[in-house]
C-alpha cells in the first residue's frame, strides 16, 4: 500500500515506511529509486514479522544495516550512471546526519560501496 502525502513523513525526509504502508511526498511520486528504497524497508518489516520496527528504534546497528541496504538498492536507479559517485556521497551524508547513527560520511560511503 502506497500513499502520496505529506502526512506521517518526518521533516526533511522524502518518504517513509510504517509497517507495510509506504508514504511518499507527492513531489517524489516519480522517483523510482525512492520507492524501491521504501519497498526494502517494507520487506524488512515483513521478513521480521514486524519486529524490525522495534529494532529500528532501539538498535543503531540494525538501523544502520537497514538504511545502508535500502540506499544500496536506491543507488541502482541513479541515472545517468555517471552521477553515481555524487549521489552515493549525498546518500552517505544522509546516513551520517539523518538517522542518529554516529557514523561519519566517509564510513557511510564505505558501507555503500561494499
MODELLER restraints for C-alpha pairs under 7 A, 6 or more apart:
rsr = mdl.restraints
at = mdl.atoms
rsr.add(forms.Gaussian(group=physical.xy_distance, feature=features.Distance(at['CA:1:A'], at['CA:20:A']), mean=6.93, stdev=0.5))
rsr.add(forms.Gaussian(group=physical.xy_distance, feature=features.Distance(at['CA:1:A'], at['CA:21:A']), mean=5.10, stdev=0.5))
rsr.add(forms.Gaussian(group=physical.xy_distance, feature=features.Distance(at['CA:1:A'], at['CA:22:A']), mean=6.22, stdev=0.5))
rsr.add(forms.Gaussian(group=physical.xy_distance, feature=features.Distance(at['CA:2:A'], at['CA:21:A']), mean=5.97, stdev=0.5))
rsr.add(forms.Gaussian(group=physical.xy_distance, feature=features.Distance(at['CA:2:A'], at['CA:22:A']), mean=4.67, stdev=0.5))
rsr.add(forms.Gaussian(group=physical.xy_distance, feature=features.Distance(at['CA:2:A'], at['CA:23:A']), mean=5.88, stdev=0.5))
rsr.add(forms.Gaussian(group=physical.xy_distance, feature=features.Distance(at['CA:3:A'], at['CA:22:A']), mean=6.21, stdev=0.5))
rsr.add(forms.Gaussian(group=physical.xy_distance, feature=features.Distance(at['CA:3:A'], at['CA:23:A']), mean=4.89, stdev=0.5))
rsr.add(forms.Gaussian(group=physical.xy_distance, feature=features.Distance(at['CA:3:A'], at['CA:24:A']), mean=6.29, stdev=0.5))
rsr.add(forms.Gaussian(group=physical.xy_distance, feature=features.Distance(at['CA:4:A'], at['CA:23:A']), mean=5.85, stdev=0.5))
rsr.add(forms.Gaussian(group=physical.xy_distance, feature=features.Distance(at['CA:4:A'], at['CA:24:A']), mean=4.84, stdev=0.5))
rsr.add(forms.Gaussian(group=physical.xy_distance, feature=features.Distance(at['CA:4:A'], at['CA:25:A']), mean=5.34, stdev=0.5))
rsr.add(forms.Gaussian(group=physical.xy_distance, feature=features.Distance(at['CA:4:A'], at['CA:26:A']), mean=4.89, stdev=0.5))
rsr.add(forms.Gaussian(group=physical.xy_distance, feature=features.Distance(at['CA:4:A'], at['CA:29:A']), mean=6.81, stdev=0.5))
rsr.add(forms.Gaussian(group=physical.xy_distance, feature=features.Distance(at['CA:5:A'], at['CA:23:A']), mean=6.48, stdev=0.5))
rsr.add(forms.Gaussian(group=physical.xy_distance, feature=features.Distance(at['CA:5:A'], at['CA:24:A']), mean=6.01, stdev=0.5))
rsr.add(forms.Gaussian(group=physical.xy_distance, feature=features.Distance(at['CA:5:A'], at['CA:25:A']), mean=4.93, stdev=0.5))
rsr.add(forms.Gaussian(group=physical.xy_distance, feature=features.Distance(at['CA:5:A'], at['CA:26:A']), mean=5.64, stdev=0.5))
rsr.add(forms.Gaussian(group=physical.xy_distance, feature=features.Distance(at['CA:6:A'], at['CA:25:A']), mean=5.15, stdev=0.5))
rsr.add(forms.Gaussian(group=physical.xy_distance, feature=features.Distance(at['CA:9:A'], at['CA:15:A']), mean=5.95, stdev=0.5))
rsr.add(forms.Gaussian(group=physical.xy_distance, feature=features.Distance(at['CA:9:A'], at['CA:16:A']), mean=5.85, stdev=0.5))
rsr.add(forms.Gaussian(group=physical.xy_distance, feature=features.Distance(at['CA:9:A'], at['CA:23:A']), mean=6.77, stdev=0.5))
rsr.add(forms.Gaussian(group=physical.xy_distance, feature=features.Distance(at['CA:14:A'], at['CA:24:A']), mean=6.06, stdev=0.5))
rsr.add(forms.Gaussian(group=physical.xy_distance, feature=features.Distance(at['CA:14:A'], at['CA:25:A']), mean=5.65, stdev=0.5))
rsr.add(forms.Gaussian(group=physical.xy_distance, feature=features.Distance(at['CA:14:A'], at['CA:28:A']), mean=6.88, stdev=0.5))
rsr.add(forms.Gaussian(group=physical.xy_distance, feature=features.Distance(at['CA:15:A'], at['CA:23:A']), mean=5.41, stdev=0.5))
rsr.add(forms.Gaussian(group=physical.xy_distance, feature=features.Distance(at['CA:15:A'], at['CA:24:A']), mean=4.12, stdev=0.5))
rsr.add(forms.Gaussian(group=physical.xy_distance, feature=features.Distance(at['CA:15:A'], at['CA:25:A']), mean=5.99, stdev=0.5))
rsr.add(forms.Gaussian(group=physical.xy_distance, feature=features.Distance(at['CA:16:A'], at['CA:22:A']), mean=6.01, stdev=0.5))
rsr.add(forms.Gaussian(group=physical.xy_distance, feature=features.Distance(at['CA:16:A'], at['CA:23:A']), mean=5.35, stdev=0.5))
rsr.add(forms.Gaussian(group=physical.xy_distance, feature=features.Distance(at['CA:16:A'], at['CA:24:A']), mean=6.56, stdev=0.5))
rsr.add(forms.Gaussian(group=physical.xy_distance, feature=features.Distance(at['CA:16:A'], at['CA:38:A']), mean=6.33, stdev=0.5))
rsr.add(forms.Gaussian(group=physical.xy_distance, feature=features.Distance(at['CA:17:A'], at['CA:23:A']), mean=6.00, stdev=0.5))
rsr.add(forms.Gaussian(group=physical.xy_distance, feature=features.Distance(at['CA:17:A'], at['CA:38:A']), mean=5.99, stdev=0.5))
rsr.add(forms.Gaussian(group=physical.xy_distance, feature=features.Distance(at['CA:17:A'], at['CA:41:A']), mean=6.44, stdev=0.5))
rsr.add(forms.Gaussian(group=physical.xy_distance, feature=features.Distance(at['CA:17:A'], at['CA:42:A']), mean=6.41, stdev=0.5))
rsr.add(forms.Gaussian(group=physical.xy_distance, feature=features.Distance(at['CA:19:A'], at['CA:42:A']), mean=6.39, stdev=0.5))
rsr.add(forms.Gaussian(group=physical.xy_distance, feature=features.Distance(at['CA:19:A'], at['CA:45:A']), mean=6.00, stdev=0.5))
rsr.add(forms.Gaussian(group=physical.xy_distance, feature=features.Distance(at['CA:19:A'], at['CA:50:A']), mean=6.74, stdev=0.5))
rsr.add(forms.Gaussian(group=physical.xy_distance, feature=features.Distance(at['CA:20:A'], at['CA:42:A']), mean=5.22, stdev=0.5))
rsr.add(forms.Gaussian(group=physical.xy_distance, feature=features.Distance(at['CA:20:A'], at['CA:45:A']), mean=6.95, stdev=0.5))
rsr.add(forms.Gaussian(group=physical.xy_distance, feature=features.Distance(at['CA:22:A'], at['CA:38:A']), mean=6.48, stdev=0.5))
rsr.add(forms.Gaussian(group=physical.xy_distance, feature=features.Distance(at['CA:33:A'], at['CA:74:A']), mean=4.48, stdev=0.5))
rsr.add(forms.Gaussian(group=physical.xy_distance, feature=features.Distance(at['CA:33:A'], at['CA:77:A']), mean=5.11, stdev=0.5))
rsr.add(forms.Gaussian(group=physical.xy_distance, feature=features.Distance(at['CA:34:A'], at['CA:74:A']), mean=6.19, stdev=0.5))
rsr.add(forms.Gaussian(group=physical.xy_distance, feature=features.Distance(at['CA:36:A'], at['CA:73:A']), mean=6.83, stdev=0.5))
rsr.add(forms.Gaussian(group=physical.xy_distance, feature=features.Distance(at['CA:36:A'], at['CA:74:A']), mean=6.16, stdev=0.5))
rsr.add(forms.Gaussian(group=physical.xy_distance, feature=features.Distance(at['CA:37:A'], at['CA:70:A']), mean=4.72, stdev=0.5))
rsr.add(forms.Gaussian(group=physical.xy_distance, feature=features.Distance(at['CA:37:A'], at['CA:71:A']), mean=6.18, stdev=0.5))
rsr.add(forms.Gaussian(group=physical.xy_distance, feature=features.Distance(at['CA:37:A'], at['CA:73:A']), mean=6.16, stdev=0.5))
rsr.add(forms.Gaussian(group=physical.xy_distance, feature=features.Distance(at['CA:37:A'], at['CA:74:A']), mean=5.23, stdev=0.5))
rsr.add(forms.Gaussian(group=physical.xy_distance, feature=features.Distance(at['CA:40:A'], at['CA:70:A']), mean=5.54, stdev=0.5))
rsr.add(forms.Gaussian(group=physical.xy_distance, feature=features.Distance(at['CA:41:A'], at['CA:70:A']), mean=6.85, stdev=0.5))
rsr.add(forms.Gaussian(group=physical.xy_distance, feature=features.Distance(at['CA:44:A'], at['CA:52:A']), mean=6.51, stdev=0.5))
rsr.add(forms.Gaussian(group=physical.xy_distance, feature=features.Distance(at['CA:45:A'], at['CA:51:A']), mean=6.82, stdev=0.5))
rsr.add(forms.Gaussian(group=physical.xy_distance, feature=features.Distance(at['CA:45:A'], at['CA:52:A']), mean=5.25, stdev=0.5))
rsr.add(forms.Gaussian(group=physical.xy_distance, feature=features.Distance(at['CA:45:A'], at['CA:53:A']), mean=6.80, stdev=0.5))
rsr.add(forms.Gaussian(group=physical.xy_distance, feature=features.Distance(at['CA:55:A'], at['CA:62:A']), mean=6.26, stdev=0.5))
rsr.add(forms.Gaussian(group=physical.xy_distance, feature=features.Distance(at['CA:56:A'], at['CA:62:A']), mean=5.94, stdev=0.5))
rsr.add(forms.Gaussian(group=physical.xy_distance, feature=features.Distance(at['CA:56:A'], at['CA:63:A']), mean=4.80, stdev=0.5))
rsr.add(forms.Gaussian(group=physical.xy_distance, feature=features.Distance(at['CA:60:A'], at['CA:101:A']), mean=5.76, stdev=0.5))
rsr.add(forms.Gaussian(group=physical.xy_distance, feature=features.Distance(at['CA:64:A'], at['CA:101:A']), mean=6.71, stdev=0.5))
rsr.add(forms.Gaussian(group=physical.xy_distance, feature=features.Distance(at['CA:68:A'], at['CA:111:A']), mean=6.86, stdev=0.5))
rsr.add(forms.Gaussian(group=physical.xy_distance, feature=features.Distance(at['CA:68:A'], at['CA:112:A']), mean=6.18, stdev=0.5))
rsr.add(forms.Gaussian(group=physical.xy_distance, feature=features.Distance(at['CA:71:A'], at['CA:91:A']), mean=6.90, stdev=0.5))
rsr.add(forms.Gaussian(group=physical.xy_distance, feature=features.Distance(at['CA:72:A'], at['CA:112:A']), mean=5.98, stdev=0.5))
rsr.add(forms.Gaussian(group=physical.xy_distance, feature=features.Distance(at['CA:78:A'], at['CA:84:A']), mean=6.20, stdev=0.5))
rsr.add(forms.Gaussian(group=physical.xy_distance, feature=features.Distance(at['CA:88:A'], at['CA:109:A']), mean=6.75, stdev=0.5))
rsr.add(forms.Gaussian(group=physical.xy_distance, feature=features.Distance(at['CA:89:A'], at['CA:109:A']), mean=6.25, stdev=0.5))
rsr.add(forms.Gaussian(group=physical.xy_distance, feature=features.Distance(at['CA:92:A'], at['CA:105:A']), mean=5.26, stdev=0.5))
rsr.add(forms.Gaussian(group=physical.xy_distance, feature=features.Distance(at['CA:92:A'], at['CA:108:A']), mean=4.91, stdev=0.5))
rsr.add(forms.Gaussian(group=physical.xy_distance, feature=features.Distance(at['CA:92:A'], at['CA:109:A']), mean=4.89, stdev=0.5))
rsr.add(forms.Gaussian(group=physical.xy_distance, feature=features.Distance(at['CA:93:A'], at['CA:105:A']), mean=5.18, stdev=0.5))
rsr.add(forms.Gaussian(group=physical.xy_distance, feature=features.Distance(at['CA:95:A'], at['CA:108:A']), mean=6.44, stdev=0.5))
rsr.add(forms.Gaussian(group=physical.xy_distance, feature=features.Distance(at['CA:96:A'], at['CA:102:A']), mean=6.80, stdev=0.5))
rsr.add(forms.Gaussian(group=physical.xy_distance, feature=features.Distance(at['CA:96:A'], at['CA:103:A']), mean=5.33, stdev=0.5))
rsr.add(forms.Gaussian(group=physical.xy_distance, feature=features.Distance(at['CA:96:A'], at['CA:104:A']), mean=5.49, stdev=0.5))
rsr.add(forms.Gaussian(group=physical.xy_distance, feature=features.Distance(at['CA:96:A'], at['CA:105:A']), mean=5.40, stdev=0.5))
rsr.add(forms.Gaussian(group=physical.xy_distance, feature=features.Distance(at['CA:96:A'], at['CA:108:A']), mean=6.44, stdev=0.5))
